[in-house]
Amino acid sequence: MSPTTEQAGRPGRGTAEQAGTAGPRTVEKARTAGPRTVEQARTAGPGDALGGDWRVIVRNDDHNTFDHVARTLARVIPGVTLDQGYGFAERIHNGGLAIVWSGHLEAAEHYWEMLRGAGLTMAPLEQG
């Protein structure tokens, strides 16, 4: 039996037959050195810092009326009706703040800027 590729260049290595001793034949395999790639389960999607659940939060203040808050939310936030806007205004008034939209960062930044530009008092964007 001839030595394996891994054994050929190493002195003192080979099979038991080549070494002149009786016994079972063994073949050594070379170990690869260097970094290993370890796959881990994904806990979030690609671009999670940009995607995910970013929260647009409006705070209560003493200068915006219920009408202004409700109409602004209905105009700026897709899918929010005037009645829902009044519901948000009530939550903002009673609770001090309300999450009025959540979603991807780019859209959250856009809605946040639009609401702030309309005079609403905004909390910083939060990732949730």
N, C-alpha and C positions, 0 to 999 in steps of 0.2 A: 504494500500500500504506500502510495506517495504522500508526502505531507500536503496539507491544505495550503491555500494561498496565504492564510494568516500565519501559518507555522513556518513557511519556507524561509523567511528572512530572519528568524529569531534563533539564536544559538541555544542549545539545550532543550528545545521544544520538538515534539514529534509524537509519534505513536509509541506505544509500549514495544512493538515489534522492532521499530527503528532503534530504540534505545538498547535493544538486546535483552530485554527482560520479558518474561512471559507474563501475560495478564490481559485484561480487557483493553480493547483499543479505545482511545478517547480522541475526540476532536475538539480543539478549543476554538471559540469564535472570538474575533476581535471585538472589542467594545469601542463604540464610537465616542469620541470626546467632543465636547462643545455643547452649546445650549440646546435644550429640548423645547419643543413646542408643546404646551399643555393646553388642551381645549377645556374651557369651562362653560358651564351653562350660561346662556345669555339671560340677564335679568331685566334688560330694557332693550328697546329697539334702537336701530341705528340713528345717530344724531339726537339722542335722547335729551341732551341739554337744550336743543332747539325745539324739539317736539315735546311730547308729554303734556303735562297738566299745569299750565301757567294760569294763575288766577288774577283777574282784574277785579279790584276791590274799590268800591266807592265808600267814602267816609261821610259821616254826618257833619254838618256845619250850620252856622247861624245865618247864612246869607242866601242860600238857594231855596227856592220854593218847591213844594211837592210837584206842582205843575211843570216847572222847569226840569227837575230831575226826571220825572216820568217821560216827558216828551223827548228829552235828550237821549235817554236810554232806548226809547222806541226808535229814534232816528238813527242812532249809531250802531247798536248791537243787533246783528241779524236775527230775525225770528222773535224779537221782543215786541209784543203788542203794547199799545198804550195802557191797557188794563194791567198787563204784567209790569210795565214801567211803574205804575202806581203801587203795585205790590212791592216792588223793590224799594221804592221811596219810603213806604211804611216800615219795611225791615231796616232800612238805613236809619230812619228817624228813631225807631224804638231800640234797635240793637247797637247803634253807633257806627255800623258798617254793614256792607253786604257784598258777597261775591256775585258779580253781575254777569260774568262770562269766564270760561276756562277753556284752554286748548293750547295750540302751538304758540311758541314764543313770538314769532313774527306777527301773527294776527293779534295776539295779546298786546304787544307794543303799539300796534296801530290803533286799537280800540282805546287803550289807555291814553294815548296822545289826543285822540279825538274828544274823549270825555273831559280831559283836563283843559283842552282848548275851549270847551264850551263852559268852563267855569266850575265844573264839579271838583270837589276835594277828593284827591286820589291817594290811596295807600300805595306804597311801592309794590311792584309785581312780585308775586310769590310763586315758587314752584311747589306743587303739591303732588 
